[in-house]
Amino acid sequence: MDLELAGRRALLLGSSRGIGLACAQRLAREGCAVAIHGRDGAAIAAACDAIRDAGAAAVHGFAANLAEPDAVTRLAEEALAALGGLEILVVNTGHLPYGGFASHGDTAWHDAFDLVVMSAVRVVRACLPALRTAQGAAIVFIGSASTREPRLHLLSNTMRAAVAGLAKTLAQEYAGDGIRVNTVAPGYIASGRIADRLAAMTAEGTPLPDAERSIAGGPLPLGRLGRTQEIADLVAMLASPRAGYVTGATLTADGGLNRALF
């Protein structure tokens, strides 16, 4: 299926590795010009090479700490200048520390809020003028399935729920400008810290299916964890005109773990 994305311009936060990188590669294969973001220069350079190999019309890499207000604004301004405009914004923010309620003091809460919630607010604010002048603009937030069924990851549960609320409200406020806003809520994906845990467990002799069940905390309806490419495919669809009547939605991709009706 042609997603009709050729020639569109995309900025993706948190895209030097993992889910974000897979999303950038997927959009590149559809003919998008891509601006990516990360914190490590070497990772950004390697990601740019991978995205070029995927066929990007153009690719630009930028380093920034999303917890710093000026850095987020500067990132957006530089990316918009490099791309010459913007039709697609993918908001993917960093990992948060594990731990229960007693583990986190005020500093941890403030840091998590800046990294996940305020970085999303700031990048949308900076990109809105360009998105409002674009034809068929789309914002896709990468959230978490825990916003529908919270698990023992307190900071993430709280901050991702806030971003889901932000996305829902933006969808209503800017529908008249033709900007669609949706959220993809992944479950357990074999990437990042989860991939590291899988590698450690299998290196110790645990069979992969057992390791994946252990990480998920029980049986997996599809029998495995998700793959980054599966999330990227969903993001590309939501960013495309093929999903032109979908806005304000939170689409869970967790392999059936969440059994709620809505």
N, C-alpha and C positions, 0 to 999 in steps of 0.2 A: 504494500500500500504506500502510495506517495503521500507523505505527511505535509507536503506543500510548505516546507520550511527553507527551501533553497533561497539564499540571499538574505536571510534574516540574521540579526545580530543579537548575540546572547552574552550576558554577564553572569558568571556562576561563582558564588562564594564557596569557599571550602572545597576547591576542585582540583587540588594538586595530587590527590590520591583518593582511593576508596570510592564511595558512592558518587561524590562530586565529580571525580575524574571520569567515571563511567558515563555520567550524564553529559559531560563535555564531549567525550568521544562519540556518543550517540548523536548529539546535535551536529557535530562535525560531519558525520557520515551522511547527514541529511542536507549538507551544503551550507550550514550556518558559519558565519564568522564568529569567533569565540574569544572572550576575555576571561581568563581564569585567575583565581586568587589562592594564595597559601601563605604560610609563614616562613618556610624554608626555601632559600634560593635554589638549592640543588634539586629539590623535589619539584619546584615550579618549572625549572628548565627541562627536567625529564618528562614532566607531564605535557609541556608544550610540544616536545618531540613526538610523544604518543598521539597527541591530538592532530598534529600535522599528518602523521601516518594514517589517521582515520579519514583524512580528506578534507580538513577544514579549509574554508575559503580564505581564512586568515586566523591567526591565533596570537594573542597577546597575554603575557603573564605579569602579575603584579603581586608584590609582597605587602602584607598589612596585618597588624594585630587588631582583630575585630573588637576587642575590649576597649580600644582607644577611640574616642569620638572623632577626633580630627582625622585619624587614619582611615576610618570607614568613608568619611566624606571625600577625602582625597582619592581613595581607591575608585570610588564611583566616578568622580570627575575625570580622572586619568583614563579609565576604561571607556567612558563615553567619548572622550576626545579621540582615542585610538580607533574605536569602532565607527565613529561618525554618526552615531544614533543608537537606538536600542528598541528592540521588539520583545525580547525575552529576558526576564530576570529570575534566576534560580537562587534561592536563599537557603544555604546549607551552612550551619554554624558548628562550632567545635564540640568536642566531648566534654562532659562535666564529671567531676569527681564522684565516685561511688560513696555510699555511706548513708546511714539512717539519720533521723532527726538530731540525735545527740552528737553526731559527728561534725556538724557544721555550725560555726559561729557566724556573726554578722558579716565578716569579710567574705566568707565563702558565698553567702547569699547575694551580696552586692556584686561580686565578681561574676557569678553565674547569670545574674540579671543583665549585666553589661554585655557579656559575651553572646548570649542567646537572644534576649528580648530587645535590648536597645540597639544592638548591631542590625537587627532586622528593621527596626523602626528607622534607623539612620540611613541605611542603604535604600530603602524604599523612598524615603523623603528626597534623597539626592537624585534618584532616577525618575521620579514621577513626571517632571516636565518633559523628558524625552519620551516616556511611555505614553503620555497623553497625546502627543503629536503623531505617534506611530499608528499604523493600521493593524488592528488585530493584536494588540499587545497582550502579553500574558506574564503573570508572576506565579511561580510555583515555589512553595515552601516545602523543604524537607523536614518533616516532623518526626513523630514516633508513634507507634501503635499504643504506647503506654498512655496516650491522651484519652484513649477509649477504655482501656483496662490497665490502670496503674499497677506497676510492679515495684519491687524494692529498689528504686533508684530515685530517691526523693527530689534532688535538685532537677534532674531531667524531667520527671513527671510534672513538676510545678511550672518550669519555664517553657516546656513544649506546649503545655496547655494554654499558656498565655499567648504564645505565637499562633496557635490554632484560632484563638479568639480574635487576634489581630487580623488574620487572613480572612476570616468570615466577615468581619466588619469592613475591611477594605473592598471586598467583593461587592458589597452592597453600595458603598459610597462611590466607587469609581466605575460601576457598570455603565453609567451614562456616558463615560468617556471611552467605552469600548475596551476597557482593561478587564480581563478575566483573572481571577485570583483563586488558586486552589492549593490544597495541601496533600502531599503524599506522606503517608504514615507507615514507614517500614517497621516490620517486626525484627526478628533476629536474622541479620544478614552476615554472611561469612566475609567480613571485612574489618579492618582496623583492629581494635582490641579483641573482638570476637575471633578474628582470624588468628591472632597471636595465641589466644587460649586454645583454640583447636590444634594449632601446630604443637604447642607444648604437651597437650594431652595425648595426641597421637604419637609423639616422639617417645612418650613414656609407655607406649604399648596399648593405649585405649583405642579400640576400633572406632573409626570415624562416626558411624551411626550412633554409637553409645556416647561419644563425646558431644555430638550435636544435641542429643536428647538431654544430656546433663546441663549444657549451657541454657537450653530452653526451659529447664525445670520440669520436664515431663515429656510425654509423647508428642510428636509432631504430626499433625494430620496428613501432610504431604510427605512425611518421612525424611525430611531434610531441612536445613536452613536455606534462606534465600540467597540469591546471587546479586551482586551489584548491577549486572546488566539488566536484570529483571526490573529493578527500580528505575534504571535509566530509560528503559523502554516506556514505562508508565509516565515518566516526566516528559519525555519527548511528545507523547500523545497529548498530554494536557497542554503543552506549550503550542501545539499545532492548531491550525484552523479546523482540523478534523474533530476537535473537541470544542467547536465554536459555541455550543449552547451549554457548556459545563462551566459553572463558576460558583464559588462559595462551597465547594465540595471538599471533604476530607476522605481520601481514598486509602483504605488500609491494605497493606500488602504484607501479610504476616503468615501466609500459608495456612490460614484457617484457625490459628490459635484463639483468636477472639470469637467467642460464640454468641455475643450479643446481636440482637436484630439490627440495631442502628449504632 
